[in-house]
Every structure is written in C-alpha cells, then in structure tokens.
C-alpha cells in the first residue's frame, strides 16, 4: 500500500536508481583502475557523510552481539 510507505521505503526506492547509476558510471573507471581501487575510493567518499549523519543522529557504537557476528560471517561467505 503506497499510502503507508515511509522514509525507509523511499530510501530503498532511491537506492535502486543510485546503484544503477553507480554500476553504469563506474564501468569505465573499473576498466581503467581496477575494481578494488574504485570500490576503495567510493567507500572513502561515502564515509564522511555517513559518519556525519551518524554523529548527528547520536548513534552509539556498541559491542557486536553473537548474532551480529554470525550475520557478518554469513554475508562474508555467501
């Protein structure tokens, strides 16, 4: 139901377009520089806004739970 769509739904919708744009625009860069270099630069560019937003929201970093570690291993392996 579109009437009940929230901010998370909007972010997911927008992320579809940004991922498509990244995939299309990064192609020539990956061919020239390699995927590791392009990914590293993309992560470095994304880190400051993400950290600023986290600080603005008052995000508290906590010790990862065993469930979080299992999820991380699952995502890393698969």
PyMOL Python script that loads the backbone (N, CA, C, O; Angstrom):
from pymol import cmd

cmd.read_pdbstr("""\
ATOM      1  N   UNK A   1       0.839  -1.175   0.000  1.00  0.00           N
ATOM      2  CA  UNK A   1       0.000   0.000   0.000  1.00  0.00           C
ATOM      3  C   UNK A   1       0.887   1.242   0.000  1.00  0.00           C
ATOM      4  O   UNK A   1       1.626   1.488   0.953  1.00  0.00           O
ATOM      5  N   UNK A   2       0.808   1.997  -1.045  1.00  0.00           N
ATOM      6  CA  UNK A   2       1.668   3.170  -1.212  1.00  0.00           C
ATOM      7  C   UNK A   2       1.366   4.265  -0.210  1.00  0.00           C
ATOM      8  O   UNK A   2       2.241   5.075   0.098  1.00  0.00           O
ATOM      9  N   UNK A   3       0.158   4.309   0.299  1.00  0.00           N
ATOM     10  CA  UNK A   3      -0.212   5.346   1.262  1.00  0.00           C
ATOM     11  C   UNK A   3       0.522   5.174   2.587  1.00  0.00           C
ATOM     12  O   UNK A   3       0.708   6.145   3.321  1.00  0.00           O
ATOM     13  N   UNK A   4       0.938   3.953   2.901  1.00  0.00           N
ATOM     14  CA  UNK A   4       1.637   3.692   4.165  1.00  0.00           C
ATOM     15  C   UNK A   4       3.151   3.659   4.003  1.00  0.00           C
ATOM     16  O   UNK A   4       3.867   3.321   4.946  1.00  0.00           O
ATOM     17  N   UNK A   5       3.639   4.001   2.833  1.00  0.00           N
ATOM     18  CA  UNK A   5       5.080   3.981   2.590  1.00  0.00           C
ATOM     19  C   UNK A   5       5.763   5.021   3.469  1.00  0.00           C
ATOM     20  O   UNK A   5       5.275   6.142   3.614  1.00  0.00           O
ATOM     21  N   UNK A   6       6.876   4.647   4.042  1.00  0.00           N
ATOM     22  CA  UNK A   6       7.604   5.546   4.930  1.00  0.00           C
ATOM     23  C   UNK A   6       8.930   5.982   4.338  1.00  0.00           C
ATOM     24  O   UNK A   6       9.202   5.792   3.152  1.00  0.00           O
ATOM     25  N   UNK A   7       9.738   6.566   5.189  1.00  0.00           N
ATOM     26  CA  UNK A   7      11.046   7.070   4.770  1.00  0.00           C
ATOM     27  C   UNK A   7      11.961   5.934   4.319  1.00  0.00           C
ATOM     28  O   UNK A   7      12.728   6.091   3.368  1.00  0.00           O
ATOM     29  N   UNK A   8      11.882   4.792   4.998  1.00  0.00           N
ATOM     30  CA  UNK A   8      12.709   3.647   4.612  1.00  0.00           C
ATOM     31  C   UNK A   8      12.364   3.143   3.225  1.00  0.00           C
ATOM     32  O   UNK A   8      13.248   2.756   2.460  1.00  0.00           O
ATOM     33  N   UNK A   9      11.075   3.146   2.898  1.00  0.00           N
ATOM     34  CA  UNK A   9      10.649   2.739   1.563  1.00  0.00           C
ATOM     35  C   UNK A   9      11.181   3.698   0.504  1.00  0.00           C
ATOM     36  O   UNK A   9      11.608   3.279  -0.572  1.00  0.00           O
ATOM     37  N   UNK A  10      11.149   4.970   0.817  1.00  0.00           N
ATOM     38  CA  UNK A  10      11.671   5.968  -0.114  1.00  0.00           C
ATOM     39  C   UNK A  10      13.179   5.781  -0.311  1.00  0.00           C
ATOM     40  O   UNK A  10      13.674   5.842  -1.436  1.00  0.00           O
ATOM     41  N   UNK A  11      13.898   5.554   0.777  1.00  0.00           N
ATOM     42  CA  UNK A  11      15.346   5.337   0.667  1.00  0.00           C
ATOM     43  C   UNK A  11      15.656   4.100  -0.171  1.00  0.00           C
ATOM     44  O   UNK A  11      16.588   4.118  -0.974  1.00  0.00           O
ATOM     45  N   UNK A  12      14.897   3.043   0.005  1.00  0.00           N
ATOM     46  CA  UNK A  12      15.094   1.827  -0.780  1.00  0.00           C
ATOM     47  C   UNK A  12      14.813   2.091  -2.254  1.00  0.00           C
ATOM     48  O   UNK A  12      15.553   1.628  -3.122  1.00  0.00           O
ATOM     49  N   UNK A  13      13.758   2.827  -2.536  1.00  0.00           N
ATOM     50  CA  UNK A  13      13.413   3.164  -3.917  1.00  0.00           C
ATOM     51  C   UNK A  13      14.520   3.995  -4.567  1.00  0.00           C
ATOM     52  O   UNK A  13      14.925   3.718  -5.695  1.00  0.00           O
ATOM     53  N   UNK A  14      15.000   5.000  -3.864  1.00  0.00           N
ATOM     54  CA  UNK A  14      16.063   5.854  -4.396  1.00  0.00           C
ATOM     55  C   UNK A  14      17.356   5.062  -4.580  1.00  0.00           C
ATOM     56  O   UNK A  14      18.097   5.292  -5.536  1.00  0.00           O
ATOM     57  N   UNK A  15      17.624   4.132  -3.667  1.00  0.00           N
ATOM     58  CA  UNK A  15      18.861   3.358  -3.766  1.00  0.00           C
ATOM     59  C   UNK A  15      18.900   2.492  -5.022  1.00  0.00           C
ATOM     60  O   UNK A  15      19.981   2.192  -5.530  1.00  0.00           O
ATOM     61  N   UNK A  16      17.751   2.092  -5.523  1.00  0.00           N
ATOM     62  CA  UNK A  16      17.720   1.341  -6.787  1.00  0.00           C
ATOM     63  C   UNK A  16      18.316   2.171  -7.917  1.00  0.00           C
ATOM     64  O   UNK A  16      19.075   1.659  -8.740  1.00  0.00           O
ATOM     65  N   UNK A  17      17.974   3.436  -7.951  1.00  0.00           N
ATOM     66  CA  UNK A  17      18.483   4.310  -9.010  1.00  0.00           C
ATOM     67  C   UNK A  17      19.942   4.680  -8.796  1.00  0.00           C
ATOM     68  O   UNK A  17      20.711   4.752  -9.755  1.00  0.00           O
ATOM     69  N   UNK A  18      20.326   4.914  -7.556  1.00  0.00           N
ATOM     70  CA  UNK A  18      21.732   5.266  -7.320  1.00  0.00           C
ATOM     71  C   UNK A  18      22.643   4.073  -7.594  1.00  0.00           C
ATOM     72  O   UNK A  18      23.756   4.252  -8.088  1.00  0.00           O
ATOM     73  N   UNK A  19      22.186   2.855  -7.281  1.00  0.00           N
ATOM     74  CA  UNK A  19      23.007   1.678  -7.576  1.00  0.00           C
ATOM     75  C   UNK A  19      23.126   1.482  -9.083  1.00  0.00           C
ATOM     76  O   UNK A  19      24.201   1.142  -9.576  1.00  0.00           O
ATOM     77  N   UNK A  20      22.050   1.688  -9.812  1.00  0.00           N
ATOM     78  CA  UNK A  20      22.115   1.575 -11.267  1.00  0.00           C
ATOM     79  C   UNK A  20      23.065   2.624 -11.850  1.00  0.00           C
ATOM     80  O   UNK A  20      23.857   2.320 -12.743  1.00  0.00           O
ATOM     81  N   UNK A  21      22.986   3.842 -11.350  1.00  0.00           N
ATOM     82  CA  UNK A  21      23.882   4.902 -11.832  1.00  0.00           C
ATOM     83  C   UNK A  21      25.334   4.567 -11.507  1.00  0.00           C
ATOM     84  O   UNK A  21      26.213   4.735 -12.352  1.00  0.00           O
ATOM     85  N   UNK A  22      25.589   4.097 -10.293  1.00  0.00           N
ATOM     86  CA  UNK A  22      26.955   3.722  -9.904  1.00  0.00           C
ATOM     87  C   UNK A  22      27.481   2.609 -10.807  1.00  0.00           C
ATOM     88  O   UNK A  22      28.626   2.656 -11.257  1.00  0.00           O
ATOM     89  N   UNK A  23      26.647   1.615 -11.066  1.00  0.00           N
ATOM     90  CA  UNK A  23      27.065   0.486 -11.899  1.00  0.00           C
ATOM     91  C   UNK A  23      27.404   0.944 -13.310  1.00  0.00           C
ATOM     92  O   UNK A  23      28.405   0.512 -13.880  1.00  0.00           O
ATOM     93  N   UNK A  24      26.585   1.807 -13.871  1.00  0.00           N
ATOM     94  CA  UNK A  24      26.838   2.270 -15.238  1.00  0.00           C
ATOM     95  C   UNK A  24      28.013   3.239 -15.313  1.00  0.00           C
ATOM     96  O   UNK A  24      28.820   3.164 -16.240  1.00  0.00           O
ATOM     97  N   UNK A  25      28.114   4.139 -14.352  1.00  0.00           N
ATOM     98  CA  UNK A  25      29.172   5.149 -14.401  1.00  0.00           C
ATOM     99  C   UNK A  25      30.535   4.602 -13.976  1.00  0.00           C
ATOM    100  O   UNK A  25      31.569   5.121 -14.398  1.00  0.00           O
ATOM    101  N   UNK A  26      30.542   3.573 -13.157  1.00  0.00           N
ATOM    102  CA  UNK A  26      31.811   3.040 -12.667  1.00  0.00           C
ATOM    103  C   UNK A  26      32.474   2.097 -13.667  1.00  0.00           C
ATOM    104  O   UNK A  26      33.652   1.775 -13.514  1.00  0.00           O
ATOM    105  N   UNK A  27      31.751   1.655 -14.675  1.00  0.00           N
ATOM    106  CA  UNK A  27      32.307   0.721 -15.655  1.00  0.00           C
ATOM    107  C   UNK A  27      33.625   1.175 -16.258  1.00  0.00           C
ATOM    108  O   UNK A  27      34.608   0.436 -16.194  1.00  0.00           O
ATOM    109  N   UNK A  28      33.678   2.361 -16.838  1.00  0.00           N
ATOM    110  CA  UNK A  28      34.948   2.824 -17.410  1.00  0.00           C
ATOM    111  C   UNK A  28      36.045   2.999 -16.353  1.00  0.00           C
ATOM    112  O   UNK A  28      37.218   2.736 -16.619  1.00  0.00           O
ATOM    113  N   UNK A  29      35.656   3.441 -15.164  1.00  0.00           N
ATOM    114  CA  UNK A  29      36.655   3.606 -14.100  1.00  0.00           C
ATOM    115  C   UNK A  29      37.235   2.262 -13.672  1.00  0.00           C
ATOM    116  O   UNK A  29      38.435   2.152 -13.420  1.00  0.00           O
ATOM    117  N   UNK A  30      36.387   1.247 -13.589  1.00  0.00           N
ATOM    118  CA  UNK A  30      36.852  -0.083 -13.202  1.00  0.00           C
ATOM    119  C   UNK A  30      37.771  -0.655 -14.276  1.00  0.00           C
ATOM    120  O   UNK A  30      38.783  -1.282 -13.962  1.00  0.00           O
ATOM    121  N   UNK A  31      37.425  -0.444 -15.519  1.00  0.00           N
ATOM    122  CA  UNK A  31      38.281  -0.932 -16.611  1.00  0.00           C
ATOM    123  C   UNK A  31      39.663  -0.294 -16.569  1.00  0.00           C
ATOM    124  O   UNK A  31      40.668  -0.939 -16.866  1.00  0.00           O
ATOM    125  N   UNK A  32      39.698   0.967 -16.200  1.00  0.00           N
ATOM    126  CA  UNK A  32      40.957   1.702 -16.187  1.00  0.00           C
ATOM    127  C   UNK A  32      41.772   1.473 -14.908  1.00  0.00           C
ATOM    128  O   UNK A  32      42.996   1.362 -14.966  1.00  0.00           O
ATOM    129  N   UNK A  33      41.089   1.402 -13.741  1.00  0.00           N
ATOM    130  CA  UNK A  33      41.799   1.391 -12.460  1.00  0.00           C
ATOM    131  C   UNK A  33      41.676   0.088 -11.668  1.00  0.00           C
ATOM    132  O   UNK A  33      42.453  -0.138 -10.739  1.00  0.00           O
ATOM    133  N   UNK A  34      40.731  -0.758 -12.011  1.00  0.00           N
ATOM    134  CA  UNK A  34      40.505  -1.978 -11.248  1.00  0.00           C
ATOM    135  C   UNK A  34      39.394  -1.784 -10.231  1.00  0.00           C
ATOM    136  O   UNK A  34      39.180  -0.686  -9.717  1.00  0.00           O
ATOM    137  N   UNK A  35      38.692  -2.878  -9.952  1.00  0.00           N
ATOM    138  CA  UNK A  35      37.521  -2.785  -9.083  1.00  0.00           C
ATOM    139  C   UNK A  35      37.877  -2.466  -7.639  1.00  0.00           C
ATOM    140  O   UNK A  35      37.123  -1.758  -6.972  1.00  0.00           O
ATOM    141  N   UNK A  36      38.992  -2.962  -7.140  1.00  0.00           N
ATOM    142  CA  UNK A  36      39.373  -2.699  -5.759  1.00  0.00           C
ATOM    143  C   UNK A  36      39.634  -1.212  -5.526  1.00  0.00           C
ATOM    144  O   UNK A  36      39.198  -0.651  -4.520  1.00  0.00           O
ATOM    145  N   UNK A  37      40.335  -0.587  -6.443  1.00  0.00           N
ATOM    146  CA  UNK A  37      40.652   0.840  -6.310  1.00  0.00           C
ATOM    147  C   UNK A  37      39.370   1.681  -6.375  1.00  0.00           C
ATOM    148  O   UNK A  37      39.187   2.597  -5.573  1.00  0.00           O
ATOM    149  N   UNK A  38      38.496   1.373  -7.318  1.00  0.00           N
ATOM    150  CA  UNK A  38      37.257   2.139  -7.460  1.00  0.00           C
ATOM    151  C   UNK A  38      36.376   1.965  -6.230  1.00  0.00           C
ATOM    152  O   UNK A  38      35.791   2.931  -5.739  1.00  0.00           O
ATOM    153  N   UNK A  39      36.280   0.728  -5.729  1.00  0.00           N
ATOM    154  CA  UNK A  39      35.474   0.481  -4.536  1.00  0.00           C
ATOM    155  C   UNK A  39      36.057   1.192  -3.322  1.00  0.00           C
ATOM    156  O   UNK A  39      35.312   1.757  -2.520  1.00  0.00           O
ATOM    157  N   UNK A  40      37.368   1.172  -3.178  1.00  0.00           N
ATOM    158  CA  UNK A  40      38.004   1.849  -2.050  1.00  0.00           C
ATOM    159  C   UNK A  40      37.720   3.349  -2.087  1.00  0.00           C
ATOM    160  O   UNK A  40      37.397   3.938  -1.055  1.00  0.00           O
ATOM    161  N   UNK A  41      37.835   3.973  -3.254  1.00  0.00           N
ATOM    162  CA  UNK A  41      37.554   5.403  -3.365  1.00  0.00           C
ATOM    163  C   UNK A  41      36.078   5.712  -3.115  1.00  0.00           C
ATOM    164  O   UNK A  41      35.743   6.737  -2.522  1.00  0.00           O
ATOM    165  N   UNK A  42      35.202   4.818  -3.571  1.00  0.00           N
ATOM    166  CA  UNK A  42      33.767   5.032  -3.324  1.00  0.00           C
ATOM    167  C   UNK A  42      33.466   4.958  -1.831  1.00  0.00           C
ATOM    168  O   UNK A  42      32.678   5.752  -1.318  1.00  0.00           O
ATOM    169  N   UNK A  43      34.082   4.019  -1.138  1.00  0.00           N
ATOM    170  CA  UNK A  43      33.868   3.898   0.306  1.00  0.00           C
ATOM    171  C   UNK A  43      34.457   5.093   1.055  1.00  0.00           C
ATOM    172  O   UNK A  43      33.868   5.577   2.021  1.00  0.00           O
ATOM    173  N   UNK A  44      35.621   5.564   0.606  1.00  0.00           N
ATOM    174  CA  UNK A  44      36.215   6.744   1.230  1.00  0.00           C
ATOM    175  C   UNK A  44      35.349   7.987   1.021  1.00  0.00           C
ATOM    176  O   UNK A  44      35.247   8.837   1.905  1.00  0.00           O
ATOM    177  N   UNK A  45      34.731   8.082  -0.145  1.00  0.00           N
ATOM    178  CA  UNK A  45      33.847   9.229  -0.408  1.00  0.00           C
ATOM    179  C   UNK A  45      32.559   9.136   0.405  1.00  0.00           C
ATOM    180  O   UNK A  45      32.002  10.161   0.797  1.00  0.00           O
ATOM    181  N   UNK A  46      32.083   7.924   0.661  1.00  0.00           N
ATOM    182  CA  UNK A  46      30.829   7.742   1.389  1.00  0.00           C
ATOM    183  C   UNK A  46      31.003   7.835   2.902  1.00  0.00           C
ATOM    184  O   UNK A  46      30.040   8.122   3.614  1.00  0.00           O
ATOM    185  N   UNK A  47      32.208   7.598   3.403  1.00  0.00           N
ATOM    186  CA  UNK A  47      32.428   7.559   4.851  1.00  0.00           C
ATOM    187  C   UNK A  47      32.127   8.896   5.551  1.00  0.00           C
ATOM    188  O   UNK A  47      31.408   8.887   6.550  1.00  0.00           O
ATOM    189  N   UNK A  48      32.632  10.024   5.086  1.00  0.00           N
ATOM    190  CA  UNK A  48      32.358  11.282   5.818  1.00  0.00           C
ATOM    191  C   UNK A  48      30.873  11.620   5.954  1.00  0.00           C
ATOM    192  O   UNK A  48      30.436  11.956   7.054  1.00  0.00           O
ATOM    193  N   UNK A  49      30.071  11.544   4.870  1.00  0.00           N
ATOM    194  CA  UNK A  49      28.648  11.848   5.085  1.00  0.00           C
ATOM    195  C   UNK A  49      27.962  10.844   6.012  1.00  0.00           C
ATOM    196  O   UNK A  49      27.099  11.222   6.805  1.00  0.00           O
ATOM    197  N   UNK A  50      28.339   9.575   5.915  1.00  0.00           N
ATOM    198  CA  UNK A  50      27.730   8.575   6.800  1.00  0.00           C
ATOM    199  C   UNK A  50      28.122   8.822   8.258  1.00  0.00           C
ATOM    200  O   UNK A  50      27.285   8.712   9.154  1.00  0.00           O
ATOM    201  N   UNK A  51      29.382   9.152   8.494  1.00  0.00           N
ATOM    202  CA  UNK A  51      29.819   9.432   9.859  1.00  0.00           C
ATOM    203  C   UNK A  51      29.161  10.706  10.403  1.00  0.00           C
ATOM    204  O   UNK A  51      28.781  10.766  11.572  1.00  0.00           O
ATOM    205  N   UNK A  52      29.033  11.715   9.547  1.00  0.00           N
ATOM    206  CA  UNK A  52      28.384  12.950   9.970  1.00  0.00           C
ATOM    207  C   UNK A  52      26.919  12.702  10.316  1.00  0.00           C
ATOM    208  O   UNK A  52      26.418  13.218  11.316  1.00  0.00           O
ATOM    209  N   UNK A  53      26.237  11.918   9.496  1.00  0.00           N
ATOM    210  CA  UNK A  53      24.843  11.611   9.769  1.00  0.00           C
ATOM    211  C   UNK A  53      24.713  10.795  11.052  1.00  0.00           C
ATOM    212  O   UNK A  53      23.803  11.026  11.848  1.00  0.00           O
ATOM    213  N   UNK A  54      25.612   9.852  11.249  1.00  0.00           N
ATOM    214  CA  UNK A  54      25.583   9.065  12.476  1.00  0.00           C
ATOM    215  C   UNK A  54      25.824   9.914  13.706  1.00  0.00           C
ATOM    216  O   UNK A  54      25.172   9.727  14.733  1.00  0.00           O
ATOM    217  N   UNK A  55      26.759  10.850  13.607  1.00  0.00           N
ATOM    218  CA  UNK A  55      27.026  11.743  14.738  1.00  0.00           C
ATOM    219  C   UNK A  55      25.828  12.654  15.000  1.00  0.00           C
ATOM    220  O   UNK A  55      25.493  12.926  16.153  1.00  0.00           O
ATOM    221  N   UNK A  56      25.187  13.120  13.939  1.00  0.00           N
ATOM    222  CA  UNK A  56      24.020  13.993  14.075  1.00  0.00           C
ATOM    223  C   UNK A  56      22.846  13.256  14.717  1.00  0.00           C
ATOM    224  O   UNK A  56      22.090  13.834  15.498  1.00  0.00           O
ATOM    225  N   UNK A  57      22.702  11.974  14.379  1.00  0.00           N
ATOM    226  CA  UNK A  57      21.618  11.164  14.938  1.00  0.00           C
ATOM    227  C   UNK A  57      21.950  10.640  16.332  1.00  0.00           C
ATOM    228  O   UNK A  57      21.075  10.111  17.017  1.00  0.00           O
ATOM    229  N   UNK A  58      23.192  10.780  16.755  1.00  0.00           N
ATOM    230  CA  UNK A  58      23.591  10.292  18.066  1.00  0.00           C
ATOM    231  C   UNK A  58      23.738   8.786  18.126  1.00  0.00           C
ATOM    232  O   UNK A  58      23.339   8.158  19.106  1.00  0.00           O
ATOM    233  N   UNK A  59      24.305   8.206  17.086  1.00  0.00           N
ATOM    234  CA  UNK A  59      24.486   6.756  17.031  1.00  0.00           C
ATOM    235  C   UNK A  59      25.507   6.343  18.087  1.00  0.00           C
ATOM    236  O   UNK A  59      26.573   6.947  18.209  1.00  0.00           O
ATOM    237  N   UNK A  60      25.167   5.316  18.838  1.00  0.00           N
ATOM    238  CA  UNK A  60      26.060   4.785  19.861  1.00  0.00           C
ATOM    239  C   UNK A  60      26.631   3.471  19.352  1.00  0.00           C
ATOM    240  O   UNK A  60      25.888   2.555  19.001  1.00  0.00           O
ATOM    241  N   UNK A  61      27.937   3.386  19.315  1.00  0.00           N
ATOM    242  CA  UNK A  61      28.583   2.144  18.889  1.00  0.00           C
ATOM    243  C   UNK A  61      28.649   1.197  20.080  1.00  0.00           C
ATOM    244  O   UNK A  61      29.137   1.558  21.151  1.00  0.00           O
ATOM    245  N   UNK A  62      28.164   0.006  19.882  1.00  0.00           N
ATOM    246  CA  UNK A  62      28.146  -0.992  20.951  1.00  0.00           C
ATOM    247  C   UNK A  62      28.922  -2.225  20.506  1.00  0.00           C
ATOM    248  O   UNK A  62      29.201  -2.407  19.321  1.00  0.00           O
ATOM    249  N   UNK A  63      29.259  -3.050  21.457  1.00  0.00           N
ATOM    250  CA  UNK A  63      29.939  -4.311  21.160  1.00  0.00           C
ATOM    251  C   UNK A  63      29.003  -5.181  20.326  1.00  0.00           C
ATOM    252  O   UNK A  63      27.838  -5.355  20.684  1.00  0.00           O
ATOM    253  N   UNK A  64      29.506  -5.735  19.205  1.00  0.00           N
ATOM    254  CA  UNK A  64      28.648  -6.583  18.377  1.00  0.00           C
ATOM    255  C   UNK A  64      28.175  -7.819  19.147  1.00  0.00           C
ATOM    256  O   UNK A  64      28.930  -8.423  19.908  1.00  0.00           O
ATOM    257  N   UNK A  65      26.936  -8.171  18.934  1.00  0.00           N
ATOM    258  CA  UNK A  65      26.369  -9.359  19.574  1.00  0.00           C
ATOM    259  C   UNK A  65      26.796 -10.603  18.798  1.00  0.00           C
ATOM    260  O   UNK A  65      27.223 -10.497  17.649  1.00  0.00           O
ATOM    261  N   UNK A  66      26.685 -11.777  19.413  1.00  0.00           N
ATOM    262  CA  UNK A  66      26.982 -13.008  18.666  1.00  0.00           C
ATOM    263  C   UNK A  66      26.135 -13.134  17.395  1.00  0.00           C
ATOM    264  O   UNK A  66      26.613 -13.631  16.375  1.00  0.00           O
ATOM    265  N   UNK A  67      24.893 -12.688  17.459  1.00  0.00           N
ATOM    266  CA  UNK A  67      24.028 -12.735  16.275  1.00  0.00           C
ATOM    267  C   UNK A  67      24.585 -11.851  15.164  1.00  0.00           C
ATOM    268  O   UNK A  67      24.523 -12.222  13.992  1.00  0.00           O
ATOM    269  N   UNK A  68      25.129 -10.682  15.520  1.00  0.00           N
ATOM    270  CA  UNK A  68      25.720  -9.791  14.521  1.00  0.00           C
ATOM    271  C   UNK A  68      26.948 -10.425  13.886  1.00  0.00           C
ATOM    272  O   UNK A  68      27.158 -10.291  12.681  1.00  0.00           O
ATOM    273  N   UNK A  69      27.763 -11.115  14.680  1.00  0.00           N
ATOM    274  CA  UNK A  69      28.938 -11.800  14.136  1.00  0.00           C
ATOM    275  C   UNK A  69      28.534 -12.908  13.171  1.00  0.00           C
ATOM    276  O   UNK A  69      29.153 -13.076  12.120  1.00  0.00           O
ATOM    277  N   UNK A  70      27.501 -13.659  13.524  1.00  0.00           N
ATOM    278  CA  UNK A  70      27.010 -14.715  12.631  1.00  0.00           C
ATOM    279  C   UNK A  70      26.520 -14.117  11.335  1.00  0.00           C
ATOM    280  O   UNK A  70      26.802 -14.657  10.265  1.00  0.00           O
ATOM    281  N   UNK A  71      25.786 -13.005  11.402  1.00  0.00           N
ATOM    282  CA  UNK A  71      25.303 -12.342  10.198  1.00  0.00           C
ATOM    283  C   UNK A  71      26.468 -11.856   9.336  1.00  0.00           C
ATOM    284  O   UNK A  71      26.423 -11.968   8.110  1.00  0.00           O
ATOM    285  N   UNK A  72      27.495 -11.324   9.964  1.00  0.00           N
ATOM    286  CA  UNK A  72      28.665 -10.851   9.230  1.00  0.00           C
ATOM    287  C   UNK A  72      29.374 -11.998   8.516  1.00  0.00           C
ATOM    288  O   UNK A  72      29.747 -11.875   7.349  1.00  0.00           O
ATOM    289  N   UNK A  73      29.559 -13.105   9.216  1.00  0.00           N
ATOM    290  CA  UNK A  73      30.201 -14.275   8.595  1.00  0.00           C
ATOM    291  C   UNK A  73      29.341 -14.794   7.451  1.00  0.00           C
ATOM    292  O   UNK A  73      29.865 -15.133   6.390  1.00  0.00           O
ATOM    293  N   UNK A  74      28.037 -14.859   7.650  1.00  0.00           N
ATOM    294  CA  UNK A  74      27.125 -15.309   6.608  1.00  0.00           C
ATOM    295  C   UNK A  74      27.252 -14.435   5.358  1.00  0.00           C
ATOM    296  O   UNK A  74      27.370 -14.949   4.245  1.00  0.00           O
ATOM    297  N   UNK A  75      27.229 -13.116   5.546  1.00  0.00           N
ATOM    298  CA  UNK A  75      27.332 -12.207   4.399  1.00  0.00           C
ATOM    299  C   UNK A  75      28.706 -12.294   3.754  1.00  0.00           C
ATOM    300  O   UNK A  75      28.825 -12.193   2.532  1.00  0.00           O
ATOM    301  N   UNK A  76      29.740 -12.480   4.556  1.00  0.00           N
ATOM    302  CA  UNK A  76      31.084 -12.577   4.001  1.00  0.00           C
ATOM    303  C   UNK A  76      31.302 -13.831   3.178  1.00  0.00           C
ATOM    304  O   UNK A  76      32.002 -13.805   2.166  1.00  0.00           O
ATOM    305  N   UNK A  77      30.710 -14.915   3.609  1.00  0.00           N
ATOM    306  CA  UNK A  77      30.900 -16.186   2.904  1.00  0.00           C
ATOM    307  C   UNK A  77      30.003 -16.330   1.682  1.00  0.00           C
ATOM    308  O   UNK A  77      30.403 -16.901   0.668  1.00  0.00           O
ATOM    309  N   UNK A  78      28.806 -15.814   1.789  1.00  0.00           N
ATOM    310  CA  UNK A  78      27.854 -16.008   0.687  1.00  0.00           C
ATOM    311  C   UNK A  78      27.705 -14.751  -0.141  1.00  0.00           C
ATOM    312  O   UNK A  78      26.944 -14.736  -1.109  1.00  0.00           O
TER     313      UNK A  78
END
""", "prot")
cmd.dss("prot")
cmd.show_as("cartoon", "prot")
cmd.util.cbc("prot")
cmd.orient("prot")
